[in-house]
Amino acid sequence: MTRRNAANGARTVRQIEGLCAQFTRRGLSRGIRTFRVGALATLIGAMGCRARDRSGGTHADSDHASSPGMAGTPGMSEAPGGHGSEAPGGHGSEAPGESDALPAEVTFSAAQVLHGGVRWGPAPAGEAAETAIVPGQIAPNEDRTARLGAPARGRVMAVRVRPGDPVVAGQVLVTLESPDAASAQADATKAAADLASRKAEEVYAASARARAERLLALKAIPQQDYERAVADDELARGALADALAEERRARATAEHLGAALWSGSASGQIEIRAPFSGVTLARTAAPGTVVDAGAPLVVVTDPTRLWLTASVPEQLAGLFRLGATLRFTVPAYPADTFTARTDAVGAGLDPDTRTLPVRGAIANASDRLKPAMLASVLVEGAREAAAVVLPEDAVQLVAGTPTVFVATPDGKGGERFARRAVELGPRWGGRIAVTRGLAPGDVVVIAGAFAVKAQLEKAAAPDMEM
């Protein structure tokens, strides 16, 4: 029986060993070791107690025999505060450096400093215009945006573009079929035929008048016949002018509806064409649907020309003037600053929000900016304020926050770099003003800041313990 218990215990030990081997994360390793040793000691002690009971020993003897082994087992000594207290560093304690946050600082050796081209120096003091940030938004340039709707009631037969598709001037975007268009086509065809008939009549009347003039000169016809020929010619001329006007009206009506004017055709097709080259901003038309006159179908805009709109608080309204340059940033490119030219300033404040509407024209040749993007518009005041001026490369985005690295010698030939969040002011000529978070004279990295950022992110990556 004792041999059987020993075999069962050994099997259980192997199972525990297998479970413990699956926990390989660094933060659980120490706790697993404590649990494994303690579990083995408990199991061995229990096996000894069971063996003594089978062989006729007393409980007191078994307890006395197992106590020294339990007390000497690492991690199983009873801590002050009650039985079963977890030993320091056991399972459940967080290992240092396991936080998801980036470390506050990183240390470079002399070789790493040389390899990364890292240089540091005192932050120079300077002056920058006082700035404020107001919310803004990028919008389509309405002067270069066409919101195309249905010119008449009809059925949508085909939609040839999708949102984001480029289009060229004159390209067919949507095709409809409309009874109004069929009627306009028929009127245009009828007016064209009537015009041709009136032209023929006018030619005949003019010829008859010329012949009557020659005969009258030869005394071959009476004066009355000549006057009748003149009247017929004048009537033919008037009828031709009326037919020409009607033909122009009918054609203009058909063209206004976008009806395709094919010879002898009254299909009722309407073709919605792009008025200029650009991109499809939106599409609400769907094939097979019946739409009323004026229903929106497609929006086409020129993406190279956009507007920047902002609502400026009353206290900053005096800083804006026509033709001035606006600087702004967007969340999609937080490290870049874009510019716009102020082309409209509101004549008065909005009575509800007490803000001044301001609009700027954006040249978007690179097509990086998109309509409806949110923007932060940088407003520069007239007064100068003290600031720290650094090269643009000295400021890095760390976790989406502008950051500089403060340098401190580590006493071993290397350097310790601590990250510090800052607030930025205007940029000019490859330099940037730091308005908050840094004091003049602070020793900061002025070259190679990207290498420091890379090492900081590398240090935050978790180590996998195999």
Long-range contacts (C-beta under 8 A, 24 or more apart in sequence): 1-54, 2-51, 2-54, 2-55, 5-47, 5-50, 5-51, 5-54, 6-47, 6-51, 9-43, 9-44, 9-47, 12-43, 13-40, 13-43, 16-40, 16-43, 24-464, 24-465, 24-466, 25-465, 26-95, 26-98, 26-462, 26-463, 26-464, 26-465, 27-94, 27-95, 27-98, 28-91, 29-465, 30-89, 30-90, 30-91, 30-93, 30-95, 31-89, 31-90, 31-91, 31-92, 31-93, 32-91, 33-75, 34-74, 34-75, 34-87, 34-89, 34-90, 34-91, 35-75, 35-90, 35-91, 37-73, 37-74, 37-75, 37-76, 38-73, 38-75, 38-76, 41-69, 41-70, 41-73, 41-76, 42-70, 42-76, 44-69, 45-69, 45-70, 98-462, 100-460, 101-460, 102-398, 102-399, 102-419, 102-456, 102-457, 102-459, 102-460, 103-456, 103-459, 103-460, 104-418, 104-419, 105-416, 105-417, 105-418, 105-419, 106-416, 106-417, 106-452, 106-455, 106-456, 106-459, 107-410, 107-414, 107-415, 107-416, 107-417, 108-414, 108-415, 108-416, 108-417, 108-452, 108-455, 109-412, 109-413, 109-414, 110-413, 110-414, 112-414, 112-451, 112-455, 113-414, 113-415, 115-451, 116-448, 116-451, 116-452, 116-455, 117-447, 117-448, 117-451, 118-415, 118-417, 118-445, 118-447, 118-448, 118-449, 118-451, 118-452, 119-445, 119-446, 119-447, 119-448, 120-405, 120-407, 120-415, 120-443, 120-444, 120-445, 120-446, 121-443, 121-444, 121-446, 122-440, 122-441, 122-442, 122-443, 123-388, 123-390, 123-434, 123-438, 123-439, 123-440, 123-441, 123-442, 123-443, 123-444, 124-388, 124-389, 124-390, 124-440, 125-386, 125-387, 125-388, 125-389, 125-440, 125-441, 126-386, 126-387, 126-388, 126-389, 126-433, 127-384, 127-385, 127-386, 127-387, 128-384, 128-385, 128-387, 128-389, 128-425, 128-426, 128-433, 128-435, 129-380, 129-381, 129-382, 129-383, 129-384, 129-385, 129-425, 129-426, 130-380, 130-381, 130-382, 130-383, 130-384, 130-385, 131-378, 131-379, 131-380, 131-381, 131-425, 131-426, 131-435, 132-316, 132-378, 132-379, 132-381, 133-376, 133-377, 133-378, 133-379, 134-310, 134-311, 134-312, 134-313, 134-316, 134-376, 134-377, 134-379, 135-310, 135-311, 135-374, 135-375, 135-376, 135-377, 136-308, 136-309, 136-310, 136-311, 136-328, 136-374, 136-375, 136-376, 136-377, 137-308, 137-309, 137-310, 137-372, 137-373, 137-374, 137-375, 138-306, 138-307, 138-308, 138-309, 138-330, 138-362, 138-369, 138-370, 138-371, 138-372, 138-373, 138-374, 138-375, 139-306, 139-307, 139-308, 139-309, 139-371, 139-372, 140-281, 140-299, 140-301, 140-306, 140-307, 140-371, 141-301, 141-302, 141-305, 141-306, 141-307, 141-361, 142-307, 143-305, 144-276, 144-278, 144-301, 144-302, 144-305, 145-281, 145-299, 145-300, 145-301, 145-302, 146-274, 146-275, 146-276, 146-299, 146-300, 146-301, 147-296, 147-299, 148-173, 148-174, 148-272, 148-296, 148-297, 148-298, 148-299, 148-300, 149-293, 149-294, 149-295, 149-296, 149-297, 150-176, 150-270, 150-272, 150-291, 150-292, 150-293, 150-294, 150-295, 150-297, 151-256, 151-257, 151-258, 151-270, 151-293, 152-176, 152-178, 152-180, 152-181, 152-257, 152-270, 152-293, 153-178, 153-179, 153-180, 153-290, 153-291, 153-292, 153-293, 154-178, 154-179, 154-180, 154-181, 154-268, 154-270, 154-290, 154-291, 155-288, 155-289, 155-290, 155-291, 156-285, 156-286, 156-287, 156-288, 156-289, 156-290, 156-291, 156-297, 157-269, 157-287, 158-287, 159-283, 159-285, 159-286, 159-287, 159-297, 159-298, 161-280, 161-283, 161-298, 162-280, 162-283, 163-280, 163-281, 163-282, 163-283, 164-279, 164-280, 165-279, 165-280, 166-277, 166-278, 166-279, 166-280, 167-274, 167-277, 167-278, 167-279, 167-280, 167-300, 168-274, 168-277, 169-274, 169-275, 169-276, 169-277, 170-273, 170-274, 171-273, 171-274, 172-271, 172-272, 172-273, 173-272, 173-273, 173-274, 173-280, 173-297, 173-298, 173-300, 174-271, 174-272, 174-285, 174-297, 174-298, 175-269, 175-270, 175-271, 175-272, 176-258, 176-269, 176-270, 176-272, 176-291, 177-267, 177-268, 177-269, 177-270, 178-257, 178-259, 178-268, 178-270, 179-268, 180-257, 180-268, 181-254, 181-257, 181-258, 181-259, 181-268, 181-269, 181-270, 182-259, 182-266, 182-267, 182-268, 183-266, 184-250, 184-253, 184-254, 184-257, 184-259, 185-254, 185-259, 185-260, 185-261, 185-265, 185-266, 185-267, 185-268, 186-266, 187-250, 187-253, 187-254, 188-247, 188-250, 188-251, 188-253, 188-254, 188-259, 188-261, 189-263, 189-264, 189-265, 189-266, 190-250, 191-243, 191-246, 191-247, 191-249, 191-250, 191-251, 192-247, 192-250, 192-251, 194-243, 194-246, 194-247, 195-240, 195-243, 195-244, 195-246, 195-247, 197-243, 198-236, 198-239, 198-240, 198-242, 198-243, 198-244, 199-240, 199-243, 201-236, 201-239, 201-240, 202-233, 202-236, 202-237, 202-239, 202-240, 204-236, 205-229, 205-232, 205-233, 205-235, 205-236, 205-237, 206-233, 206-236, 208-232, 208-233, 209-233, 272-297, 272-298, 274-300, 275-300, 276-300, 276-302, 277-302, 278-302, 278-303, 279-303, 281-371, 301-371, 303-364, 303-367, 303-370, 304-363, 304-364, 304-365, 304-367, 305-361, 305-362, 305-363, 305-364, 306-361, 306-362, 306-364, 306-369, 306-371, 307-359, 307-360, 307-361, 307-362, 308-340, 308-359, 308-360, 308-361, 308-362, 308-375, 308-377, 309-357, 309-358, 309-359, 309-360, 310-357, 310-358, 310-359, 310-360, 310-375, 310-377, 311-350, 311-353, 311-355, 311-356, 311-357, 311-358, 312-355, 312-356, 312-357, 312-358, 312-379, 313-354, 313-355, 313-356, 314-349, 314-354, 314-355, 314-356, 316-379, 317-349, 317-356, 319-379, 319-380, 319-381, 319-382, 320-345, 320-356, 320-358, 320-379, 321-345, 326-358, 326-360, 326-377, 326-378, 327-377, 327-378, 327-380, 327-426, 327-427, 328-375, 328-376, 328-377, 328-378, 329-375, 329-376, 329-378, 330-369, 330-373, 330-374, 330-375, 330-376, 331-373, 331-374, 332-368, 332-370, 332-373, 333-368, 334-397, 334-400, 335-397, 337-378, 337-427, 338-362, 338-369, 378-426, 380-426, 385-435, 386-440, 387-425, 387-433, 387-434, 387-435, 388-433, 388-434, 388-438, 388-439, 388-440, 388-442, 389-431, 389-432, 389-433, 389-434, 390-431, 390-432, 390-434, 390-444, 390-446, 391-430, 391-431, 391-432, 391-446, 391-447, 392-427, 392-430, 392-431, 392-432, 393-447, 393-449, 393-450, 394-432, 394-444, 394-445, 394-446, 394-447, 394-449, 395-422, 395-424, 395-432, 395-434, 395-449, 396-449, 396-450, 396-452, 396-453, 398-453, 398-456, 403-453, 404-434, 404-437, 404-438, 404-444, 404-445, 404-449, 405-444, 405-445, 405-449, 405-452, 405-453, 406-442, 406-443, 406-444, 407-443, 407-444, 407-445, 408-443, 417-445, 417-452, 417-456, 419-456
